[in-house]
Amino acid sequence: MVIGDLSSCSLYGLFQRELQVELSILQGSLVKLRKHREKENAIDMMLLSSSAIFGVARLVDLLSVAKISKSIAQYLRGARENDLEIPEEDMDILLEAVKMLVSLYVCREEDVDKWVEDYDEDLKGIAKRIKAKTAETKEREGEEKKLVGRSRRNQR
Protein backbone atom coordinates (compact mmCIF):
# COMPACT_ATOMS: atom_id res chain seq x y z
CA MET A 1 0.00 0.00 0.00
CA VAL A 2 1.46 3.35 -1.04
CA ILE A 3 0.61 5.99 1.50
CA GLY A 4 2.38 8.96 -0.03
CA ASP A 5 3.82 12.03 1.64
CA LEU A 6 2.91 12.04 5.33
CA SER A 7 4.77 15.22 6.27
CA SER A 8 1.61 17.31 6.36
CA CYS A 9 -0.40 14.71 8.27
CA SER A 10 -1.37 15.30 11.90
CA LEU A 11 -0.51 12.74 14.55
CA TYR A 12 -4.18 11.73 14.62
CA GLY A 13 -4.13 11.39 10.83
CA LEU A 14 -1.18 9.02 11.10
CA PHE A 15 -3.04 7.13 13.83
CA GLN A 16 -6.06 6.77 11.53
CA ARG A 17 -3.92 5.42 8.71
CA GLU A 18 -2.31 2.85 10.99
CA LEU A 19 -5.71 1.97 12.47
CA GLN A 20 -7.08 1.40 8.96
CA VAL A 21 -4.32 -1.07 8.12
CA GLU A 22 -4.55 -2.94 11.43
CA LEU A 23 -8.36 -3.11 11.38
CA SER A 24 -8.24 -4.60 7.90
CA ILE A 25 -5.90 -7.30 9.19
CA LEU A 26 -8.06 -7.92 12.28
CA GLN A 27 -11.24 -8.25 10.22
CA GLY A 28 -9.64 -10.56 7.65
CA SER A 29 -8.14 -12.73 10.37
CA LEU A 30 -11.47 -13.01 12.20
CA VAL A 31 -13.04 -14.24 8.96
CA LYS A 32 -10.31 -16.88 8.64
CA LEU A 33 -10.90 -17.99 12.22
CA ARG A 34 -14.65 -18.27 11.67
CA LYS A 35 -14.03 -20.38 8.57
CA HIS A 36 -11.49 -22.50 10.48
CA ARG A 37 -8.70 -21.64 8.04
CA GLU A 38 -5.10 -20.82 8.89
CA LYS A 39 -5.89 -20.60 12.62
CA GLU A 40 -2.31 -20.13 13.78
CA ASN A 41 -1.50 -17.49 11.18
CA ALA A 42 -4.78 -15.66 11.81
CA ILE A 43 -4.14 -15.51 15.55
CA ASP A 44 -0.56 -14.32 15.00
CA MET A 45 -1.72 -11.57 12.62
CA MET A 46 -4.44 -10.46 15.03
CA LEU A 47 -1.96 -10.43 17.88
CA LEU A 48 0.44 -8.21 15.93
CA SER A 49 -2.36 -5.88 14.81
CA SER A 50 -3.87 -5.48 18.26
CA SER A 51 -0.40 -4.77 19.67
CA ALA A 52 0.19 -2.15 16.96
CA ILE A 53 -3.15 -0.48 17.76
CA PHE A 54 -2.19 -0.47 21.44
CA GLY A 55 1.00 1.43 20.61
CA VAL A 56 -0.49 4.02 18.30
CA ALA A 57 -3.49 4.58 20.58
CA ARG A 58 -1.14 5.43 23.42
CA LEU A 59 0.68 7.91 21.16
CA VAL A 60 -2.53 9.88 20.60
CA ASP A 61 -3.65 9.43 24.22
CA LEU A 62 -6.66 7.23 23.47
CA LEU A 63 -6.28 5.15 26.59
CA SER A 64 -9.58 3.26 26.33
CA VAL A 65 -8.59 2.16 22.82
CA ALA A 66 -5.17 1.13 24.11
CA LYS A 67 -6.83 -0.83 26.92
CA ILE A 68 -9.16 -2.77 24.65
CA SER A 69 -6.40 -3.58 22.16
CA LYS A 70 -4.19 -4.79 25.02
CA SER A 71 -7.04 -7.01 26.25
CA ILE A 72 -7.42 -8.48 22.76
CA ALA A 73 -3.68 -9.15 22.57
CA GLN A 74 -3.64 -10.86 25.98
CA TYR A 75 -6.58 -13.06 25.04
CA LEU A 76 -5.00 -14.06 21.73
CA ARG A 77 -1.61 -14.69 23.33
CA GLY A 78 -3.22 -17.12 25.77
CA ALA A 79 -5.16 -18.90 23.03
CA ARG A 80 -2.03 -19.23 20.89
CA GLU A 81 0.31 -20.34 23.66
CA ASN A 82 -2.12 -23.01 24.82
CA ASP A 83 -3.26 -24.04 21.32
CA LEU A 84 -6.89 -23.56 22.32
CA GLU A 85 -9.83 -23.14 19.98
CA ILE A 86 -11.51 -19.76 20.08
CA PRO A 87 -15.23 -20.33 20.71
CA GLU A 88 -17.82 -18.53 18.56
CA GLU A 89 -18.95 -16.52 21.59
CA ASP A 90 -15.41 -15.20 22.07
CA MET A 91 -15.10 -14.37 18.37
CA ASP A 92 -18.33 -12.38 18.67
CA ILE A 93 -16.81 -10.29 21.46
CA LEU A 94 -13.63 -9.75 19.42
CA LEU A 95 -15.75 -8.71 16.45
CA GLU A 96 -17.70 -6.30 18.65
CA ALA A 97 -14.39 -4.73 19.72
CA VAL A 98 -13.27 -4.40 16.10
CA LYS A 99 -16.57 -2.75 15.16
CA MET A 100 -16.07 -0.20 17.92
CA LEU A 101 -12.60 0.56 16.58
CA VAL A 102 -13.98 0.89 13.04
CA SER A 103 -16.35 3.58 14.33
CA LEU A 104 -13.27 5.42 15.61
CA TYR A 105 -11.50 5.06 12.28
CA VAL A 106 -14.30 6.90 10.48
CA CYS A 107 -14.39 9.60 13.15
CA ARG A 108 -12.98 12.99 12.18
CA GLU A 109 -10.19 14.38 14.32
CA GLU A 110 -12.33 17.21 15.67
CA ASP A 111 -14.93 14.66 16.82
CA VAL A 112 -12.59 12.31 18.69
CA ASP A 113 -13.30 13.76 22.14
CA LYS A 114 -17.02 13.27 21.55
CA TRP A 115 -16.39 9.70 20.32
CA VAL A 116 -14.42 8.93 23.48
CA GLU A 117 -17.18 10.42 25.62
CA ASP A 118 -19.85 8.40 23.78
CA TYR A 119 -18.02 5.06 23.64
CA ASP A 120 -15.66 5.02 26.62
CA GLU A 121 -17.98 2.98 28.84
CA ASP A 122 -18.76 0.56 25.99
CA LEU A 123 -15.04 0.06 25.37
CA LYS A 124 -14.41 -0.56 29.05
CA GLY A 125 -17.25 -3.07 29.12
CA ILE A 126 -15.90 -4.96 26.11
CA ALA A 127 -12.39 -4.90 27.57
CA LYS A 128 -13.78 -6.34 30.82
CA ARG A 129 -15.58 -9.12 28.91
CA ILE A 130 -12.42 -9.96 26.98
CA LYS A 131 -10.46 -10.11 30.23
CA ALA A 132 -13.07 -12.49 31.65
CA LYS A 133 -12.69 -14.67 28.56
CA THR A 134 -8.91 -14.57 29.02
CA ALA A 135 -9.37 -15.88 32.56
CA GLU A 136 -11.66 -18.63 31.22
CA THR A 137 -9.01 -19.53 28.64
CA LYS A 138 -6.40 -19.87 31.38
CA GLU A 139 -8.82 -22.00 33.37
CA ARG A 140 -9.46 -24.30 30.38
CA GLU A 141 -5.73 -24.60 29.82
CA GLY A 142 -5.25 -25.58 33.48
CA GLU A 143 -8.01 -28.19 33.21
CA GLU A 144 -6.41 -29.66 30.07
CA LYS A 145 -3.06 -29.93 31.85
CA LYS A 146 -4.73 -31.74 34.77
CA LEU A 147 -6.37 -34.20 32.37
CA VAL A 148 -3.06 -34.87 30.64
CA GLY A 149 -1.37 -35.40 34.02
CA ARG A 150 -4.08 -37.85 35.13
CA SER A 151 -3.88 -39.69 31.82
CA ARG A 152 -0.12 -40.10 32.19
CA ARG A 153 -0.49 -41.34 35.76
CA ASN A 154 -3.13 -43.85 34.69
CA GLN A 155 -0.82 -45.17 31.95
CA ARG A 156 1.84 -46.06 34.52
C-alpha positions as CSV (number, residue, x, y, z in Angstrom):
1,M,0.0,0.0,0.0
2,V,1.5,3.3,-1.0
3,I,0.6,6.0,1.5
4,G,2.4,9.0,0.0
5,D,3.8,12.0,1.6
6,L,2.9,12.0,5.3
7,S,4.8,15.2,6.3
8,S,1.6,17.3,6.4
9,C,-0.4,14.7,8.3
10,S,-1.4,15.3,11.9
11,L,-0.5,12.7,14.5
12,Y,-4.2,11.7,14.6
13,G,-4.1,11.4,10.8
14,L,-1.2,9.0,11.1
15,F,-3.0,7.1,13.8
16,Q,-6.1,6.8,11.5
17,R,-3.9,5.4,8.7
18,E,-2.3,2.8,11.0
19,L,-5.7,2.0,12.5
20,Q,-7.1,1.4,9.0
21,V,-4.3,-1.1,8.1
22,E,-4.5,-2.9,11.4
23,L,-8.4,-3.1,11.4
24,S,-8.2,-4.6,7.9
25,I,-5.9,-7.3,9.2
26,L,-8.1,-7.9,12.3
27,Q,-11.2,-8.2,10.2
28,G,-9.6,-10.6,7.6
29,S,-8.1,-12.7,10.4
30,L,-11.5,-13.0,12.2
31,V,-13.0,-14.2,9.0
32,K,-10.3,-16.9,8.6
33,L,-10.9,-18.0,12.2
34,R,-14.6,-18.3,11.7
35,K,-14.0,-20.4,8.6
36,H,-11.5,-22.5,10.5
37,R,-8.7,-21.6,8.0
38,E,-5.1,-20.8,8.9
39,K,-5.9,-20.6,12.6
40,E,-2.3,-20.1,13.8
41,N,-1.5,-17.5,11.2
42,A,-4.8,-15.7,11.8
43,I,-4.1,-15.5,15.6
44,D,-0.6,-14.3,15.0
45,M,-1.7,-11.6,12.6
46,M,-4.4,-10.5,15.0
47,L,-2.0,-10.4,17.9
48,L,0.4,-8.2,15.9
49,S,-2.4,-5.9,14.8
50,S,-3.9,-5.5,18.3
51,S,-0.4,-4.8,19.7
52,A,0.2,-2.1,17.0
53,I,-3.1,-0.5,17.8
54,F,-2.2,-0.5,21.4
55,G,1.0,1.4,20.6
56,V,-0.5,4.0,18.3
57,A,-3.5,4.6,20.6
58,R,-1.1,5.4,23.4
59,L,0.7,7.9,21.2
60,V,-2.5,9.9,20.6
61,D,-3.6,9.4,24.2
62,L,-6.7,7.2,23.5
63,L,-6.3,5.2,26.6
64,S,-9.6,3.3,26.3
65,V,-8.6,2.2,22.8
66,A,-5.2,1.1,24.1
67,K,-6.8,-0.8,26.9
68,I,-9.2,-2.8,24.6
69,S,-6.4,-3.6,22.2
70,K,-4.2,-4.8,25.0
71,S,-7.0,-7.0,26.3
72,I,-7.4,-8.5,22.8
73,A,-3.7,-9.2,22.6
74,Q,-3.6,-10.9,26.0
75,Y,-6.6,-13.1,25.0
76,L,-5.0,-14.1,21.7
77,R,-1.6,-14.7,23.3
78,G,-3.2,-17.1,25.8
79,A,-5.2,-18.9,23.0
80,R,-2.0,-19.2,20.9
81,E,0.3,-20.3,23.7
82,N,-2.1,-23.0,24.8
83,D,-3.3,-24.0,21.3
84,L,-6.9,-23.6,22.3
85,E,-9.8,-23.1,20.0
86,I,-11.5,-19.8,20.1
87,P,-15.2,-20.3,20.7
88,E,-17.8,-18.5,18.6
89,E,-19.0,-16.5,21.6
90,D,-15.4,-15.2,22.1
91,M,-15.1,-14.4,18.4
92,D,-18.3,-12.4,18.7
93,I,-16.8,-10.3,21.5
94,L,-13.6,-9.7,19.4
95,L,-15.7,-8.7,16.4
96,E,-17.7,-6.3,18.6
97,A,-14.4,-4.7,19.7
98,V,-13.3,-4.4,16.1
99,K,-16.6,-2.8,15.2
100,M,-16.1,-0.2,17.9
101,L,-12.6,0.6,16.6
102,V,-14.0,0.9,13.0
103,S,-16.3,3.6,14.3
104,L,-13.3,5.4,15.6
105,Y,-11.5,5.1,12.3
106,V,-14.3,6.9,10.5
107,C,-14.4,9.6,13.2
108,R,-13.0,13.0,12.2
109,E,-10.2,14.4,14.3
110,E,-12.3,17.2,15.7
111,D,-14.9,14.7,16.8
112,V,-12.6,12.3,18.7
113,D,-13.3,13.8,22.1
114,K,-17.0,13.3,21.5
115,W,-16.4,9.7,20.3
116,V,-14.4,8.9,23.5
117,E,-17.2,10.4,25.6
118,D,-19.8,8.4,23.8
119,Y,-18.0,5.1,23.6
120,D,-15.7,5.0,26.6
121,E,-18.0,3.0,28.8
122,D,-18.8,0.6,26.0
123,L,-15.0,0.1,25.4
124,K,-14.4,-0.6,29.1
125,G,-17.3,-3.1,29.1
126,I,-15.9,-5.0,26.1
127,A,-12.4,-4.9,27.6
128,K,-13.8,-6.3,30.8
129,R,-15.6,-9.1,28.9
130,I,-12.4,-10.0,27.0
131,K,-10.5,-10.1,30.2
132,A,-13.1,-12.5,31.7
133,K,-12.7,-14.7,28.6
134,T,-8.9,-14.6,29.0
135,A,-9.4,-15.9,32.6
136,E,-11.7,-18.6,31.2
137,T,-9.0,-19.5,28.6
138,K,-6.4,-19.9,31.4
139,E,-8.8,-22.0,33.4
140,R,-9.5,-24.3,30.4
141,E,-5.7,-24.6,29.8
142,G,-5.3,-25.6,33.5
143,E,-8.0,-28.2,33.2
144,E,-6.4,-29.7,30.1
145,K,-3.1,-29.9,31.8
146,K,-4.7,-31.7,34.8
147,L,-6.4,-34.2,32.4
148,V,-3.1,-34.9,30.6
149,G,-1.4,-35.4,34.0
150,R,-4.1,-37.8,35.1
151,S,-3.9,-39.7,31.8
152,R,-0.1,-40.1,32.2
153,R,-0.5,-41.3,35.8
154,N,-3.1,-43.9,34.7
155,Q,-0.8,-45.2,32.0
156,R,1.8,-46.1,34.5
